[in-house]
Amino acid sequence: MYRLTRICLIASATLSLLWFLACAPVTHPTAAPPAALPDDAASLLLIAEQAYQFNGPPEAIARSLAAAEKLRRLEPDSERANFLAARAVLWLEEFGGDSLDRRQLAETGYRYALAALAKNDKPAEYHFIAGALLGMQMELALVPKLSDLKTVYDHLSRAIELDVSFEQGAPLRALGMLLIRAPAWPTGVGDPETGLEHLTRAAGLFPSFPANCLYLAEGYLALDRPADAAAPLQKARDLLAKEDWGTPGEVWRKQADKLAARLR
């Protein structure tokens, strides 16, 4: 699950300018060196598409990103290249570890997502990725803009209107936790009951995806309902034990352990 659960903790900070979007491609510690990538657009697109596997290792996602960024340099207005780059950035933000420059990565990824949306505002995944990456910018900014919280909400809401199925219900998970954690109107967009409805819907639509169960459990705990959190948390741990979820699974298991400790 993408790290939107903490953005509400900084939502009441003093308004100021965020450090704005970087124009140069990000240097990634696990990315393939430029010499390892071809120079033609068709081959770069193929690598960017095929190297990305949600359960894959960070090295493969970084290679997908490197190919997509090189393709962007050849075709700056390419909708597909911008989407693929933004998608890889979001994965690395969530699962790539702490060695990355996450602030620069989030800013650059958000620029890619906006470039894709400028070409086509219909895909739900474009809105979801834009909302998630802007939320990460808020998380990482020294002084975030409170007005960005509404923009995050709008992106995620639009993603849900269009299609909730991206990454097995990711728009529902993200908006659900945002509504639970954020301050309520007029300060913010918080609405805990609606947030819990989104999390319950995600777990109902995609019950075999561990993150849905994890975040439903976390939602219950945030609302001080530990008895209700026990069942979805156990289901998440059972799913993680039954199947190899790769790098995301390692992150989710740590999250499950932290949630279990809160139940004791």
SVG drawing of the C-alpha trace seen along z (x, -y; Angstrom):
<svg xmlns="http://www.w3.org/2000/svg" viewBox="-19 -30 46 51">
<polyline fill="none" stroke="black" stroke-width="0.4" points="0.0,0.0 1.2,-3.3 2.3,-5.7 -0.7,-8.0 -1.5,-7.0 0.9,-9.5 0.2,-12.6 -2.6,-13.6 -0.1,-13.9 1.5,-16.9 -1.7,-18.3 -2.0,-21.1 1.5,-22.4 2.1,-26.1 1.4,-26.8 4.4,-27.5 5.9,-26.6 6.9,-23.0 10.2,-22.4 8.9,-22.1 9.3,-19.5 12.8,-18.5 13.3,-18.6 16.2,-16.2 15.8,-12.4 16.4,-10.9 19.6,-8.9 18.6,-5.5 21.1,-3.4 19.7,-0.2 19.1,-1.5 20.8,0.1 23.6,-2.2 22.7,-4.0 25.0,-1.8 22.9,1.2 19.8,-0.3 19.1,-0.5 18.7,-3.7 15.5,-3.1 12.1,-4.0 10.5,-0.6 13.1,1.3 12.9,-1.1 9.2,-0.8 9.4,3.0 11.9,2.9 9.8,0.4 6.8,2.5 8.3,6.0 10.7,5.1 7.9,4.0 6.3,6.7 4.5,5.7 6.0,8.6 9.4,8.1 12.7,6.9 13.7,3.2 16.4,3.8 13.8,4.7 11.6,1.8 14.5,-0.6 15.4,0.8 11.8,0.2 12.1,-3.4 15.5,-3.9 14.0,-2.7 10.9,-4.9 13.0,-8.0 15.3,-7.4 12.2,-7.0 10.8,-10.3 14.0,-12.0 13.4,-10.8 9.6,-11.5 8.9,-14.0 5.2,-14.1 4.7,-10.3 1.7,-9.5 2.8,-5.9 6.4,-6.7 5.2,-9.2 2.8,-6.7 5.4,-3.9 7.9,-6.2 5.4,-7.5 4.2,-3.9 7.8,-2.7 8.5,-5.8 5.5,-5.0 6.6,-1.4 10.1,-2.5 8.7,-5.0 6.7,-2.3 9.0,0.7 12.4,-0.5 13.9,-1.0 15.3,-4.1 18.5,-4.5 16.7,-6.4 16.3,-10.2 12.5,-9.8 11.7,-13.6 13.3,-14.1 11.8,-10.8 8.3,-11.8 8.5,-15.2 9.8,-13.9 7.3,-11.0 4.4,-13.5 5.6,-15.5 5.5,-12.4 2.0,-11.6 0.7,-15.1 2.3,-14.8 0.4,-11.6 -2.8,-13.2 -2.3,-16.2 -2.5,-13.8 -5.4,-11.7 -7.4,-12.2 -9.5,-9.1 -7.4,-6.3 -8.0,-5.7 -4.4,-4.7 -3.1,-8.1 -5.2,-9.8 -4.3,-7.3 -0.6,-7.6 -0.8,-11.4 -2.7,-11.5 -0.3,-9.0 2.8,-10.8 1.5,-14.2 0.7,-12.7 4.2,-11.5 5.5,-14.9 3.4,-16.2 4.9,-13.5 8.4,-14.4 8.2,-18.2 9.7,-20.2 6.7,-22.6 3.8,-21.1 0.9,-23.0 -2.4,-22.2 -4.1,-22.9 -2.4,-19.9 -4.5,-17.7 -7.6,-18.5 -5.8,-17.8 -4.8,-14.4 -8.4,-13.8 -9.7,-14.9 -7.2,-12.6 -8.1,-9.6 -11.8,-10.2 -11.6,-10.5 -9.7,-7.2 -12.4,-5.5 -15.1,-6.9 -13.3,-5.6 -12.0,-2.2 -11.1,-0.8 -9.3,2.2 -5.8,0.8 -3.3,2.7 -6.2,4.7 -8.1,1.8 -5.3,-0.7 -7.5,-3.8 -9.9,-2.5 -7.1,-1.7 -5.4,-5.0 -8.5,-7.2 -9.9,-5.0 -6.8,-5.6 -6.7,-9.3 -10.3,-9.8 -9.6,-8.0 -6.4,-9.8 -7.0,-13.3 -8.5,-16.1 -12.2,-16.8 -13.8,-19.7 -13.1,-22.7 -9.5,-21.9 -9.2,-18.9 -11.1,-16.1 -11.4,-13.6 -14.5,-11.3 -13.6,-8.1 -16.9,-6.3 -16.6,-6.8 -12.9,-5.8 -13.8,-2.5 -16.4,-1.9 -13.7,-2.2 -11.4,0.1 -14.2,2.7 -15.1,2.4 -11.5,3.0 -11.2,6.1 -14.6,7.4 -13.7,6.9 -10.2,8.2 -10.1,10.5 -7.0,12.4 -4.7,9.3 -2.9,9.0 -2.7,5.2 -6.5,4.9 -6.8,7.0 -3.8,5.2 -5.3,1.7 -8.8,2.8 -7.1,4.0 -5.2,0.7 -8.4,-1.2 -10.2,0.6 -7.3,-0.1 -7.2,-3.8 -10.9,-3.9 -10.2,-2.1 -11.8,1.1 -9.2,3.7 -11.6,6.6 -12.7,6.0 -9.1,5.7 -8.0,9.2 -9.8,11.1 -8.5,9.1 -5.0,9.0 -4.9,12.8 -6.2,13.2 -3.4,10.9 -0.8,13.0 -2.3,16.2 -2.2,14.9 1.4,13.7 2.4,17.2 0.7,19.0 2.1,17.1 5.4,15.5 4.6,11.7 8.2,10.7 9.5,7.4 6.0,6.0 5.4,9.1 8.5,8.4 7.2,4.9 3.7,6.1 4.9,8.8 6.7,6.0 3.5,4.0 1.5,7.0 4.0,7.5 3.6,3.9 -0.2,4.1 -0.1,7.4 1.9,5.7 -0.8,3.1 -3.4,5.8 -1.5,7.3"/>
</svg>
